[in-house]
Amino acid sequence: MAFQLMNGALDYVRLEPVSYEPPARPPAQLSDSQATASAQALFAFLLSEYGRHILAGQQQNPYRRDFDAINYVRNVTGKEPALVSFDLIDYSPSREAHGVVHYQTPEDWIAWAGRDGIVSLMWHWNAPTDLIEDPSQDCYWWYGFYTRCTTFDVAAALADTSSERYRLLLRDIDVIAAQLQKFQQADIPVLWRPLHEAAGGWFWWGAKGPEPFKQLWRLLYERLVHHHGLHNLIWVYTHEPGAAEWYPGDAYVDIVGRDVYADDPDALMRSDWNELQTLFGERKLVALTETGTLPDVEVITDYGIWWSWFSIWTDPFLRDVDPDRLTRVYHSERVLTRDELPDWRSYVLHTTTVQPAGELALAVYPNPGAGRLHVEVRLPAAAPVVVEVFNLLGQR
């Protein structure tokens, strides 16, 4: 440490340790009021560990037979990730139409998970149609998730619900729902991370700005949760810097993530963490959902940076991580690996319900009725309200 004095004298320097508080724990509340018991248990477990441990995570490559990221981590560190992220990319109908080969399947991922492994799923959604096949632009059908390789207009498709392109959106969602249903049938909760990095604009689902993106996110949510009855999903939204207007809303998001590819392997990612805490702290868990480098966990946690989990992107980024650092992080007392996971299925999500002081006045009309209903709720004081409507068959 060096000091240069200008026109003055230095009496003494006092150095004092600085400590950082762990992040605030968000409410024990999932966006889906009908979430399965295992989804609630996983979320309760993540809440309990937030600010205490970071879960070791790894992205698995869905279309590589010559490199298995899980085995690589195991061989280098002697341990296994607690969480693995898989990609439903090849189940996009416009890829299957070209005869894509499924080197890995949801059945494989379910087998890996067993009863304790934590599954995250993403979806590089190949555009439903209008793919550009032009080698001069480096565009092929398998790059159909990139904005540059499709002319599919998501805003126009959403604006006309009677259009063929809107029907194709629903078709693609329904195809993915069939794969997600396999996890629900196996009682495996999923950290579901669709439509990632939208504000970057490099994927077609973010090419038309925040409003069409939010509309698509909510359509996806309603279609999967309410139409297909998928209640094993914990919804993970991926934030981009300076893009607060892209957020779909608390009612459609459970966890907020950030994808960081830093040039410096020793980057703290402090600005990313601080922005997420400013926007979502005390409301949502925050995770490092993709990273091209592996932060030094002993250092970042000293600065109060406690991602819920990290997930290293697959080859070549994983193999670029110094093996000594990978091993050191996996053996850190501040990191949980698969062998260190408790029986998270036994955790209970203790939710808090606000009861208004006084009587609640509720009116629904016409009653009985069909089609459009009017619901009026009067409270003696302001309070959060959730209104759920069921038909005579008990269907939501």
Backbone torsions as a table, in degrees:
resi	resn	phi	psi	omega
1	MET	NA	130.9	-177.8
2	ALA	-127.0	144.3	177.9
3	PHE	-125.6	139.8	172.5
4	GLN	-119.1	119.3	-177.2
5	LEU	-97.0	138.0	177.5
6	MET	-117.7	114.1	175.5
7	ASN	56.6	43.1	178.6
8	GLY	-168.5	178.2	-178.9
9	ALA	-126.4	150.9	180.0
10	LEU	-102.0	121.2	178.5
11	ASP	-80.8	-53.0	178.5
12	TYR	-164.6	165.5	177.1
13	VAL	-121.6	129.4	177.6
14	ARG	-110.3	125.2	177.1
15	LEU	-108.6	124.8	-179.9
16	GLU	-126.0	140.3	179.4
17	PRO	-66.9	144.5	177.6
18	VAL	-113.9	130.8	177.3
19	SER	-116.8	148.4	-178.4
20	TYR	-115.1	135.8	178.8
21	GLU	-72.1	144.9	174.0
22	PRO	-66.7	162.8	-178.3
23	PRO	-65.8	152.2	176.9
24	ALA	-68.0	143.6	-179.2
25	ARG	-86.1	123.4	-178.0
26	PRO	-68.6	169.9	178.0
27	PRO	-62.2	149.6	178.2
28	ALA	-82.8	72.3	-173.3
29	GLN	-145.5	123.3	173.1
30	LEU	-94.0	152.3	-179.0
31	SER	-65.4	-30.9	-179.9
32	ASP	-91.4	110.5	-178.1
33	SER	-68.3	-13.8	179.3
34	GLN	-107.8	23.0	-178.7
35	ALA	-54.6	142.3	179.9
36	THR	-63.9	160.2	-179.8
37	ALA	-59.9	-38.2	-179.3
38	SER	-71.2	-34.2	175.5
39	ALA	-65.9	-42.3	176.7
40	GLN	-62.6	-40.7	-179.4
41	ALA	-65.1	-42.9	178.9
42	LEU	-62.9	-42.4	179.6
43	PHE	-65.5	-40.5	177.6
44	ALA	-61.4	-39.8	177.9
45	PHE	-64.4	-45.7	179.3
46	LEU	-60.5	-40.4	177.6
47	LEU	-62.7	-41.5	-176.3
48	SER	-67.0	-28.6	-177.4
49	GLU	-93.5	-10.9	-176.3
50	TYR	-62.8	121.5	-177.0
51	GLY	86.7	-0.9	178.5
52	ARG	-116.0	-43.6	178.2
53	HIS	-142.0	154.7	171.8
54	ILE	-110.0	131.0	179.7
55	LEU	-79.5	132.7	176.1
56	ALA	-75.7	125.0	-178.9
57	GLY	-129.5	159.3	-177.7
58	GLN	-147.7	138.6	174.4
59	GLN	-87.8	130.7	176.6
60	GLN	-99.5	136.8	179.5
61	ASN	-80.5	123.5	-174.7
62	PRO	-79.8	-15.2	-173.7
63	TYR	-127.1	28.4	175.4
64	ARG	-118.9	124.2	176.8
65	ARG	-93.9	-16.7	-173.1
66	ASP	-96.6	-0.5	179.9
67	PHE	-146.7	120.9	177.6
68	ASP	-112.4	111.0	-174.5
69	ALA	-64.0	-37.0	-179.4
70	ILE	-63.7	-45.2	179.0
71	ASN	-64.9	-37.8	179.3
72	TYR	-60.3	-48.5	179.2
73	VAL	-59.9	-44.0	-179.2
74	ARG	-61.7	-42.5	-178.3
75	ASN	-68.3	-35.5	-177.8
76	VAL	-79.0	-43.1	-170.5
77	THR	-103.6	-18.6	-173.4
78	GLY	78.5	6.2	-179.8
79	LYS	-130.0	171.7	-177.9
80	GLU	-124.4	145.9	177.4
81	PRO	-58.7	145.3	173.2
82	ALA	-74.5	-27.7	-174.8
83	LEU	-132.7	134.9	175.2
84	VAL	-126.9	134.4	178.5
85	SER	-101.0	126.7	178.4
86	PHE	-114.7	163.7	-173.0
87	ASP	-125.2	127.1	177.6
88	LEU	-86.5	17.7	-175.1
89	ILE	-48.0	-47.0	-172.6
90	ASP	-77.5	-3.0	175.4
91	TYR	-92.6	0.5	172.0
92	SER	-61.9	127.9	-176.6
93	PRO	-55.1	-35.3	-178.9
94	SER	-72.3	-12.6	171.8
95	ARG	-89.6	-43.0	178.6
96	GLU	-62.6	-29.3	177.7
97	ALA	-63.7	-21.4	178.4
98	HIS	-97.4	11.6	174.9
99	GLY	75.3	35.9	-179.8
100	VAL	-60.3	144.8	179.3
101	VAL	-97.1	128.2	179.8
102	HIS	-90.4	98.0	178.1
103	TYR	-74.5	-26.2	175.5
104	GLN	-132.3	148.2	-176.3
105	THR	-130.2	161.8	173.8
106	PRO	-54.9	-32.3	177.8
107	GLU	-62.6	-37.5	176.0
108	ASP	-64.1	-41.1	-176.9
109	TRP	-71.2	-36.4	176.6
110	ILE	-64.9	-39.8	178.1
111	ALA	-64.0	-39.5	177.5
112	TRP	-63.0	-42.8	-174.5
113	ALA	-62.9	-42.4	-175.8
114	GLY	56.0	-133.2	179.2
115	ARG	-103.9	-9.3	-174.4
116	ASP	-124.0	-25.7	-179.5
117	GLY	-64.7	142.6	-176.9
118	ILE	-102.3	126.3	-174.1
119	VAL	-105.1	130.9	167.9
120	SER	-116.8	137.8	178.2
121	LEU	-123.7	136.4	172.1
122	MET	-122.1	174.2	-178.1
123	TRP	-147.8	101.3	167.5
124	HIS	-74.0	90.7	-172.1
125	TRP	-74.3	105.9	171.8
126	ASN	-62.7	131.2	-177.5
127	ALA	-50.5	141.2	-176.3
128	PRO	-58.5	-29.8	-178.9
129	THR	-162.1	-175.4	176.2
130	ASP	62.3	43.8	176.9
131	LEU	-80.1	147.1	177.6
132	ILE	-98.6	122.9	175.3
133	GLU	-109.8	96.4	-176.5
134	ASP	-150.0	96.7	-179.2
135	PRO	-56.9	-28.4	-179.9
136	SER	-65.6	-23.8	176.4
137	GLN	-101.5	9.5	-174.7
138	ASP	55.5	43.9	179.2
139	CYS	-118.3	123.2	176.8
140	TYR	-135.3	169.6	-176.2
141	TRP	-60.2	-30.0	-177.6
142	TRP	-77.9	-4.3	172.6
143	TYR	-103.2	20.8	-174.1
144	GLY	-69.1	-5.0	175.9
145	PHE	-85.9	-14.1	178.4
146	TYR	-81.6	141.3	176.6
147	THR	-56.1	-39.1	-175.4
148	ARG	-69.3	-14.9	-174.6
149	CYS	-113.5	21.3	174.9
150	THR	-154.3	149.1	173.3
151	THR	-103.8	11.6	179.9
152	PHE	-62.3	127.3	-176.7
153	ASP	-105.3	101.4	-175.6
154	VAL	-67.3	-33.9	179.9
155	ALA	-65.2	-44.5	180.0
156	ALA	-66.4	-38.8	-180.0
157	ALA	-64.0	-42.2	-179.0
158	LEU	-72.2	-27.2	-177.1
159	ALA	-72.6	-20.3	-177.9
160	ASP	-127.3	94.7	-176.4
161	THR	-71.3	-7.5	176.2
162	SER	-96.8	1.6	-175.0
163	SER	-81.5	160.8	177.9
164	GLU	-66.1	-35.8	-177.8
165	ARG	-71.7	-31.6	173.5
166	TYR	-66.6	-40.4	177.7
167	ARG	-61.7	-37.2	179.3
168	LEU	-68.6	-34.3	173.8
169	LEU	-58.4	-48.4	179.5
170	LEU	-63.7	-39.9	178.6
171	ARG	-58.4	-46.2	-178.8
172	ASP	-64.4	-42.5	178.7
173	ILE	-62.0	-41.0	-179.2
174	ASP	-65.7	-36.0	177.3
175	VAL	-64.4	-43.8	179.1
176	ILE	-68.2	-34.2	178.0
177	ALA	-59.2	-36.7	179.5
178	ALA	-64.0	-33.8	177.2
179	GLN	-75.0	-40.3	178.2
180	LEU	-65.3	-31.5	-180.0
181	GLN	-61.2	-30.3	179.2
182	LYS	-62.3	-36.7	179.4
183	PHE	-71.4	-38.8	178.0
184	GLN	-65.4	-40.3	178.9
185	GLN	-64.6	-29.8	177.9
186	ALA	-88.3	5.0	-178.9
187	ASP	57.5	44.4	177.2
188	ILE	-113.2	113.4	175.4
189	PRO	-69.6	151.9	-175.0
190	VAL	-126.8	127.7	167.3
191	LEU	-78.4	97.3	-168.1
192	TRP	-93.2	116.8	-173.3
193	ARG	-123.9	74.5	-179.7
194	PRO	-87.0	170.1	168.7
195	LEU	49.7	44.1	-173.4
196	HIS	-74.3	156.2	173.5
197	GLU	54.4	33.5	-173.8
198	ALA	-59.3	-43.4	-174.9
199	ALA	-65.5	-15.4	176.5
200	GLY	-67.7	-26.5	177.6
201	GLY	82.0	-7.3	-177.6
202	TRP	-80.4	-11.4	173.5
203	PHE	-108.4	145.6	-171.6
204	TRP	-60.5	-28.9	-178.7
205	TRP	-70.8	-10.2	175.6
206	GLY	-115.6	6.9	-171.8
207	ALA	-73.1	-19.8	-174.7
208	LYS	-108.6	13.9	175.1
209	GLY	99.0	177.7	-171.2
210	PRO	-68.7	-36.9	-173.9
211	GLU	-66.9	-49.4	175.1
212	PRO	-60.9	-35.8	178.2
213	PHE	-62.5	-48.1	-179.7
214	LYS	-62.6	-36.4	177.8
215	GLN	-64.4	-41.6	179.3
216	LEU	-67.0	-41.4	179.0
217	TRP	-58.8	-46.3	-177.6
218	ARG	-69.2	-35.4	174.2
219	LEU	-61.9	-45.2	178.7
220	LEU	-60.3	-44.1	179.5
221	TYR	-61.1	-52.5	-177.5
222	GLU	-62.4	-39.8	-177.6
223	ARG	-67.6	-43.8	-177.9
224	LEU	-74.8	-45.7	-173.5
225	VAL	-77.9	-51.0	-171.1
226	HIS	-92.8	-36.3	179.6
227	HIS	-79.4	-46.6	-176.9
228	HIS	-94.7	-7.1	177.0
229	GLY	66.7	35.1	178.3
230	LEU	-90.3	105.3	-175.6
231	HIS	-113.1	14.6	177.5
232	ASN	-99.7	10.4	-174.4
233	LEU	-98.6	131.1	170.1
234	ILE	-107.4	114.7	-166.9
235	TRP	-84.0	122.4	-176.3
236	VAL	-114.7	116.8	178.8
237	TYR	-98.2	138.5	-179.5
238	THR	-102.8	115.0	-177.0
239	HIS	-89.0	142.9	171.5
240	GLU	-109.3	148.8	-176.3
241	PRO	-57.1	136.8	176.1
242	GLY	66.6	24.6	-174.4
243	ALA	-123.5	46.4	-177.3
244	ALA	-61.8	-28.6	-176.4
245	GLU	-73.1	-7.5	179.4
246	TRP	-87.4	-10.3	-173.5
247	TYR	-64.7	127.1	-176.6
248	PRO	-69.2	-20.7	179.8
249	GLY	118.8	148.3	-177.6
250	ASP	-58.3	-30.1	-177.7
251	ALA	-70.2	-11.4	-176.7
252	TYR	-122.7	6.7	-175.3
253	VAL	-136.6	138.3	177.2
254	ASP	-109.1	-35.8	-176.6
255	ILE	-137.7	144.7	176.4
256	VAL	-112.4	132.1	-179.4
257	GLY	-118.4	169.0	176.2
258	ARG	-139.5	134.8	175.9
259	ASP	-102.8	120.7	-174.6
260	VAL	-126.6	125.3	173.5
261	TYR	-121.5	91.9	-175.8
262	ALA	-93.7	144.3	177.6
263	ASP	-72.1	-30.1	-176.9
264	ASP	-91.5	116.5	179.7
265	PRO	-63.4	-16.8	178.8
266	ASP	-99.8	13.1	-178.5
267	ALA	-61.0	136.5	178.4
268	LEU	-80.1	-22.3	-175.1
269	MET	60.0	32.8	-173.6
270	ARG	-68.7	-38.8	180.0
271	SER	-66.2	-36.8	177.2
272	ASP	-63.6	-45.9	179.6
273	TRP	-62.3	-46.4	-177.0
274	ASN	-63.3	-39.8	179.3
275	GLU	-63.7	-43.0	179.6
276	LEU	-65.6	-37.3	178.0
277	GLN	-68.0	-37.5	178.2
278	THR	-64.5	-41.7	-175.9
279	LEU	-81.9	-38.1	-168.6
280	PHE	-126.9	-4.8	-179.8
281	GLY	-55.9	143.5	-176.5
282	GLU	72.8	-5.5	178.7
283	ARG	-114.9	-37.2	-174.4
284	LYS	-139.0	146.6	167.6
285	LEU	-64.1	152.1	-179.3
286	VAL	-125.4	132.7	-176.8
287	ALA	-133.0	154.3	173.0
288	LEU	-92.3	85.4	-166.9
289	THR	-74.7	-22.5	170.8
290	GLU	-147.3	141.6	173.5
291	THR	-149.9	139.7	176.0
292	GLY	-89.8	-11.1	175.1
293	THR	-129.8	163.6	-179.1
294	LEU	-110.1	111.7	179.1
295	PRO	-63.0	149.9	173.9
296	ASP	-75.8	106.4	-172.2
297	VAL	-62.1	-36.4	-179.9
298	GLU	-64.4	-30.4	-179.4
299	VAL	-81.8	-51.0	-173.4
300	ILE	-65.4	-35.4	179.9
301	THR	-71.0	-26.9	173.0
302	ASP	-63.0	-26.4	176.7
303	TYR	-91.3	9.2	178.6
304	GLY	79.6	15.3	-179.6
305	ILE	-94.1	102.7	-175.7
306	TRP	-122.0	79.0	173.9
307	TRP	-57.2	144.9	175.3
308	SER	-61.6	-41.6	172.9
309	TRP	-153.8	162.4	167.9
310	PHE	-117.7	152.7	176.7
311	SER	-137.7	108.1	-179.1
312	ILE	-75.3	133.1	176.3
313	TRP	-67.4	154.8	-171.3
314	THR	-72.0	-168.4	-179.6
315	ASP	-51.6	136.1	7.5
316	PRO	-90.1	-4.3	-175.1
317	PHE	-62.6	-41.3	-178.9
318	LEU	-61.8	-44.5	-177.9
319	ARG	-73.3	-15.0	175.5
320	ASP	-81.0	-14.9	176.5
321	VAL	-71.5	130.8	179.0
322	ASP	-55.9	124.0	-178.3
323	PRO	-55.8	-34.1	178.6
324	ASP	-65.8	-41.0	178.2
325	ARG	-66.7	-44.1	179.6
326	LEU	-56.5	-44.9	179.9
327	THR	-66.4	-43.2	-179.2
328	ARG	-62.1	-42.3	179.5
329	VAL	-66.3	-44.1	-178.3
330	TYR	-66.4	-21.3	179.0
331	HIS	-103.0	5.6	178.8
332	SER	-69.3	144.4	176.0
333	GLU	-70.1	-12.1	-179.5
334	ARG	-94.5	2.1	-177.9
335	VAL	-120.9	138.5	175.5
336	LEU	-104.0	125.1	173.5
337	THR	-104.9	176.0	-172.0
338	ARG	-60.7	-39.2	-177.5
339	ASP	-68.9	-14.6	-178.8
340	GLU	-101.0	0.3	-179.5
341	LEU	-68.7	135.9	172.7
342	PRO	-78.4	-177.7	174.0
343	ASP	-76.8	80.5	-174.1
344	TRP	-67.0	-18.1	178.3
345	ARG	-68.4	-15.4	179.5
346	SER	-87.4	-6.0	-179.0
347	TYR	-72.4	150.4	-178.6
348	VAL	-121.8	133.2	178.8
349	LEU	-87.3	107.8	-178.5
350	HIS	-90.3	99.3	179.9
351	THR	-88.7	155.2	179.8
352	THR	-113.4	126.8	177.7
353	THR	-106.9	128.3	178.9
354	VAL	-85.7	118.7	177.8
355	GLN	-97.4	120.8	179.8
356	PRO	-67.2	142.3	177.1
357	ALA	-77.1	113.8	-177.3
358	GLY	110.2	-179.4	-175.8
359	GLU	-82.0	148.5	176.3
360	LEU	-102.6	125.8	179.6
361	ALA	-99.3	123.7	-177.0
362	LEU	-127.3	131.7	176.4
363	ALA	-133.8	132.1	176.8
364	VAL	-126.5	127.3	179.5
365	TYR	-151.1	150.1	-6.9
366	PRO	-69.1	151.9	-177.2
367	ASN	-144.3	112.5	0.3
368	PRO	-71.1	159.5	-179.5
369	GLY	-158.7	170.6	177.8
370	ALA	-137.2	151.1	-179.4
371	GLY	80.1	-126.8	-174.5
372	ARG	-76.7	126.2	177.5
373	LEU	-115.6	150.4	174.4
374	HIS	-111.6	128.4	179.4
375	VAL	-120.1	124.2	176.5
376	GLU	-118.7	129.4	178.3
377	VAL	-125.3	129.2	177.2
378	ARG	-121.3	127.3	179.9
379	LEU	-115.8	150.4	176.6
380	PRO	-71.0	-20.4	178.6
381	ALA	-151.3	158.9	-179.1
382	ALA	-63.0	136.1	178.9
383	ALA	-161.3	153.0	175.8
384	PRO	-63.2	140.3	-177.8
385	VAL	-132.3	133.6	170.8
386	VAL	-117.1	122.9	179.4
387	VAL	-111.0	120.3	176.3
388	GLU	-120.0	133.4	-177.2
389	VAL	-113.0	131.3	-179.9
390	PHE	-121.7	147.5	174.8
391	ASN	-87.6	-175.5	-175.5
392	LEU	-68.3	-17.4	177.3
393	LEU	-88.4	2.2	-179.3
394	GLY	81.0	13.5	179.8
395	GLN	-87.2	136.5	-177.0
396	ARG	-71.5	NA	NA
